[in-house]
Amino acid sequence: MVNFKVNIDKLYSMMDKCNICPKKCGVNRNRGQQGLCKTADKIFVASINVHTGEEPPISAKCGSGTIFFSNCTLNCVFCQNYPISQLGNGKEISLESLVDSILNLQKRGVHNINFVTPTHYSAQIAKAVHTAKKKDLVCLLFTIVVVRKMLKH
């Protein structure tokens, strides 16, 4: 059985000398230092909404509950979400607010919760999902970027 608390702690400890993303910038994000992702220990979100119409296999009939996280580790020149991913558009939210947002999207009847540009927020997302599951989160979780395999160790 997976011990989520151990994995969440491991993700947070990875932020002490950050190696959450493949760039492994090594800053201490837990002490407020910003990594190459322009992110420290706080959560910044640009949008939380029901996404319909685009990507029908994901949004289906009732939509996908999308959470667009600010900043990104990839720095793609032609990113369609450039203002969010590279300029950092968005606002700071608490972990509790992220949990509430996940559960509110579920209450709106979405088919899934879709985390967009989530990699650098892996620790916070894991903790939020773990907390939301204790509060009856049953929605399918979806992300475009997969968390690294190292959590199996």
C-alpha positions in Angstrom: 0.0 0.0 0.0 1.2 3.5 -0.8 2.0 5.7 2.1 1.0 9.1 0.9 2.4 11.0 3.9 5.8 9.6 3.3 5.7 10.5 -0.4 4.4 14.0 0.3 7.2 14.5 2.9 9.7 13.2 0.3 8.4 15.8 -2.3 8.7 18.6 0.2 12.2 17.5 1.1 13.1 17.6 -2.6 12.4 21.3 -2.4 15.2 21.9 0.2 17.7 21.6 -2.7 15.2 21.6 -5.5 15.2 18.7 -7.9 11.5 18.5 -8.5 11.9 19.1 -12.2 14.5 17.9 -14.6 16.4 21.2 -14.4 17.4 20.5 -10.7 18.2 24.1 -9.9 19.2 23.3 -6.3 17.7 26.3 -4.5 15.9 25.9 -1.2 12.3 26.6 -2.2 11.1 25.7 1.3 13.0 28.8 2.6 11.4 31.1 -0.1 14.2 31.0 -2.7 12.8 31.0 -6.3 14.0 28.3 -8.6 14.3 28.4 -12.4 10.6 27.9 -12.4 10.2 31.4 -10.7 8.5 29.7 -7.8 9.4 29.3 -4.2 7.1 27.6 -1.6 3.9 29.5 -2.3 1.2 28.3 -4.7 0.2 30.6 -7.6 -2.8 29.9 -9.8 -3.9 31.7 -12.9 -7.3 30.1 -13.4 -9.6 27.6 -11.8 -12.6 26.8 -13.9 -14.7 24.2 -15.8 -13.1 23.7 -19.3 -15.4 22.7 -22.1 -15.3 22.4 -25.8 -11.5 22.0 -26.3 -9.9 18.5 -26.1 -13.2 16.5 -26.2 -11.7 13.3 -24.9 -10.7 15.2 -21.7 -13.5 17.6 -21.3 -16.2 15.1 -22.5 -19.8 16.2 -21.8 -19.6 17.9 -18.4 -16.1 19.5 -18.8 -12.8 19.2 -17.2 -12.0 21.0 -13.9 -8.9 22.8 -14.9 -6.4 24.4 -12.5 -3.8 26.5 -14.4 -0.7 26.9 -12.2 1.4 30.0 -12.7 4.9 29.6 -14.1 6.5 26.6 -15.7 9.7 24.7 -15.9 9.8 24.3 -19.7 10.1 27.9 -21.0 8.7 27.0 -24.4 8.9 29.9 -26.8 5.6 29.1 -28.5 3.6 28.3 -25.4 -0.1 29.0 -25.9 -0.3 29.9 -22.2 2.7 32.2 -22.3 1.3 34.9 -19.9 0.6 32.2 -17.3 3.6 30.0 -17.9 6.4 32.5 -18.5 5.1 35.8 -17.1 3.7 34.3 -14.0 0.2 35.8 -14.3 -2.0 34.6 -11.4 -2.5 35.0 -7.7 -1.2 33.4 -4.6 -3.6 30.9 -3.0 -3.3 28.8 0.2 -3.2 25.1 0.3 -6.6 25.1 1.9 -8.0 27.2 -0.9 -6.5 24.7 -3.4 -8.2 21.8 -1.6 -11.5 23.8 -1.6 -11.1 24.6 -5.3 -10.6 20.9 -6.2 -13.7 19.9 -4.2 -15.8 22.8 -5.7 -14.9 21.7 -9.2 -16.0 18.2 -8.3 -19.3 19.6 -7.0 -19.8 21.3 -10.3 -20.0 17.9 -12.0 -16.7 17.8 -13.9 -15.4 14.5 -15.3 -11.9 15.1 -14.0 -9.6 17.5 -12.3 -6.9 18.6 -14.7 -3.7 20.2 -13.3 -2.0 22.4 -16.0 1.8 23.1 -15.6 1.9 21.3 -12.2 5.4 19.9 -12.0 7.0 22.6 -9.8 4.0 22.4 -7.5 4.1 18.6 -7.1 4.5 18.7 -3.3 1.7 21.1 -2.7 -0.6 19.3 -5.2 0.1 15.9 -3.6 -0.8 17.3 -0.2 -3.9 19.1 -1.5 -5.1 15.9 -3.2 -4.4 13.8 -0.1 -6.4 16.3 2.0 -9.2 16.4 -0.6 -9.5 12.6 -0.7 -10.1 12.7 3.1 -13.0 15.1 2.3 -14.6 12.8 -0.3 -12.7 13.6 -3.5 -13.6 10.9 -6.0 -13.0 12.7 -9.3 -10.4 11.4 -11.7 -7.1 13.4 -11.6 -5.4 14.3 -14.8 -2.1 16.0 -15.6 -0.1 16.6 -18.7 3.2 16.3 -16.8 3.8 13.1 -14.9 5.5 13.2 -11.5 8.9 11.5 -11.5 9.2 7.8 -10.8 11.6 8.4 -7.8 8.7 8.3 -5.4 8.7 4.5 -5.8 12.1 4.3 -4.1 
